[in-house]
Amino acid sequence: MRVVGLTKSSNNFVDVEIARPVPENHDLLVKIKAISINPVDTKMRAANSEEELRILGWDAVGEVVEAGLDVTLFEKGEEVYFAGDVTRPGTYAEFTLIDERLVGKKPKNLKVEEAAAMPLTTITAWEALFDRLEITAEDKGKSILIINGAGGVGSIATQLAAKTGLDVISTASRPETIQWTKQFGATHVINHRENLTEQLKEIGFTQGVDFILCLHNTNAHWDDMQEAIRPQGKICSIVELADPVKMSLLKDKSATFSYEFMFTRSKYNTADKIKQHEILNKAAEMFDEGILSTTLNKVLSPINANTVEKAHEIVSSGKMIGKLVVKGFE
């Protein structure tokens, strides 16, 4: 099969052919139709230290062509979408292996490229909101600040939060990103390049907010988040702290801080990893019913080293709105 590989010697992408893998146990062998490029791809590339060929990529839509003996959730010929597993070769390939418990049925009403944009960001946003921040229907009417609302995770988190009935304050700094996040359900938009606490007061949130989801430079926003969160509120971030911080104000407010990393369940083979299958299937229903919308914003083609390189450059620029997908092998 053809793959777009990465080598330590040059850290450049190359087009190569390798043997097609064979599914075992709960594995599905999926023929790839489209992949999405995420910031985690660029981070994994930058940190690559493997001598042998490495295949990145953790977002895809494809067709099940073979299945391991223990597979019960899918059959050959079904279209699926998934966000992968960082401990295994990725999706920059004609075929890939993925545990069925991390896979969902592709939304029927979305095109291949529209669906490929969604798995990783949808799982991340879903877990952050409902597992880490523990938001429920009973929180309807409460407020959430989503820092970097126009990015891939922010675009779907805004939709999910709004559909749950939260008052969504999103951050964006350009006219096009402000418009983007408003169309996905943000009630208010403030600028993450300026003081967040002061801006929240200006739009009426004088006592702060109930929840904060940080998707951009946790260190830069740490003091603002501690100040802005209400007593007994909850903060979640997907961006690791680069430097130590003081947490005294969180203690004083009995506030909660947690991380979200969507690969935790697959990386540590947690007992509940099938929940990602359940999340993707529930999200597929919501896409098909028009409750959620794809956040696809750019499509490149075909899947090869040159196109993937171009996609990495775009995602690394920090100016990408929504999601970028690379579609189809020639």
C-alpha positions, 0 to 999 in steps of 0.5 A, a space after each residue: 500500500 502507498 503511505 506518506 511517511 516521515 523519517 527522522 533524518 530529514 523530517 520531510 514527508 516521502 511517498 513510499 510503499 509498504 506491506 498492507 497490515 493484517 487486522 487481528 482481534 478488535 481491529 478494522 482494516 480501513 481503506 482511507 478516503 480522506 484525512 484531516 490535518 490537526 495541530 497534533 500532527 504538526 506537534 508530533 512531526 516536530 517531536 519525531 525522533 524515530 529512526 524508522 519510517 513513521 506514519 502520522 495522521 489521526 483523523 479519517 473517513 474510510 471503508 471497512 475492508 477486513 475485520 479481526 476475529 473479535 470484531 462485532 460492531 462493524 461489517 465489511 463495506 461500512 463507511 466509518 470515521 475515527 480519530 485514531 490512536 497515537 500508539 499506532 501507525 496513522 492515517 496518511 496511508 491507503 489502509 490503516 488498522 484501528 480498534 473498532 471501539 474507537 470508530 463510529 459510523 460515518 454520518 450519512 448526510 455528510 460528504 466524505 471530506 465533511 465527515 473527515 474533518 470532524 472525529 478528533 475535534 468532536 471527541 476532544 470537545 465532547 470529552 472536555 465539555 461533558 467528561 472533564 467540565 461535567 456539563 449536563 442539561 441541568 446547567 442550561 443558562 450557565 455561562 462558558 468562555 471558550 478561548 480560541 473559538 474559531 479553531 477546529 475544537 472551538 468550532 465544534 465545542 461552541 456548537 455543543 455548548 450552545 445546543 446544551 443551552 449554555 450562554 457561550 462567550 467565544 474569543 476571536 481576534 479577526 473579523 473573519 474568525 469573529 463571524 465564524 464563531 458567531 455562526 456556530 452559536 457564540 452569543 458573545 465574542 471577545 478578543 483573546 489578545 486583550 484582557 479577558 476579565 475586563 472584556 467579560 465585565 464590559 459585556 455584563 459578566 461582572 461575576 465571571 463565568 461558570 465554565 472555561 474551555 482553554 484551547 490556546 496558550 494556557 500559560 498566557 491566559 492563566 491569570 485571566 482564567 483564575 480571575 474570571 472563573 466563578 467560585 466552584 467553577 470549572 476550567 479545562 484546557 487542551 494545551 499543556 502548561 509550558 511553565 509553572 503557575 500559581 494556583 492559589 486563587 483556584 484554591 480560594 474559589 474551590 475551582 477545578 482545573 483539568 486537562 483533556 487529551 482525546 488519546 488518553 483512552 486509546 493510549 492507556 487502553 482504558 476500560 471505557 475506551 468504547 465511549 469514543 465509539 459511542 460519542 462518534 455514533 451520537 455525533 453522527 446522528 446529530 450531524 445527520 439531523 442538522 443539529 451539528 454542522 461540519 467545520 470543514 473550511 479547506 480541502 486539498 487533494 490528492 493524498 501524497 507527500 507534497 499535498 500533506 506538506 502544504 497542509 502542514 504549512 497551512 495548519 502551522 501558520 496559526 491562521 487556520 479557521 475550522 478544519 483542513 482535509 486532504 482527500 483521496 489517493 490518485 
